[in-house]
Amino acid sequence: MAGNPPKRRVSRSNTRSRRSQWKAKAPALVKTIENGKVVYSRPHQAKVVTDSQGTELYLEYKGRKVADA
């Protein structure tokens, strides 16, 4: 469903000026240090724990295992 139908016509200039106010934001990143390397990641996201070969083992959040990878 597309929602309610419009009550009245909106002019082209009003539509375009409203759309022009939309701006993309860069994602918020948090700097952490893992194994001596500086790593940037998104806050409140589970991180993938890998072994020495790079195989994904499980997902970890706040030091706890939350899911299998």
C-alpha positions in Angstrom: 0.0 0.0 0.0 1.2 3.5 -0.9 -0.5 5.3 1.9 -3.1 8.1 1.7 -3.7 9.9 -1.6 -2.6 13.5 -1.7 -5.1 16.2 -0.6 -3.9 18.7 -3.1 -1.3 19.1 -5.8 2.2 20.2 -4.7 4.1 22.5 -7.1 7.3 21.3 -8.7 9.4 24.0 -7.0 8.0 23.0 -3.6 8.7 19.3 -4.2 12.3 20.0 -5.4 13.1 22.4 -2.6 12.0 19.9 -0.1 14.1 17.2 -1.7 17.1 19.4 -1.9 17.3 19.6 1.9 18.2 15.9 2.2 21.8 15.3 3.0 23.8 12.1 3.4 25.8 11.7 6.6 29.0 9.9 7.1 28.6 6.8 9.4 29.7 7.3 13.0 32.9 5.3 13.6 34.6 4.4 16.8 38.4 3.9 17.0 39.5 0.7 18.8 42.8 -1.1 19.1 42.9 -4.8 18.3 46.1 -6.8 18.3 48.1 -3.6 18.2 46.2 -2.2 15.2 43.9 0.8 15.1 40.5 -0.4 13.8 37.5 1.8 13.0 34.1 0.2 13.4 30.5 1.3 13.8 29.3 1.6 17.4 26.8 -1.0 18.9 27.6 -3.5 16.2 28.6 -7.1 16.8 32.1 -7.8 15.4 33.3 -10.9 13.7 35.9 -12.9 15.5 38.4 -14.7 13.2 41.2 -17.2 13.8 44.8 -16.8 12.6 43.9 -18.0 9.1 41.1 -15.5 8.8 38.3 -18.0 9.1 35.2 -16.4 10.7 34.4 -18.1 14.0 31.5 -16.2 15.7 30.0 -12.8 16.4 30.9 -11.0 19.6 29.3 -8.1 21.3 30.5 -6.5 24.5 32.9 -9.4 25.0 30.2 -12.1 24.8 29.5 -14.5 22.0 26.1 -13.7 20.5 25.9 -15.8 17.3 27.7 -18.3 15.1 29.2 -17.0 11.9 
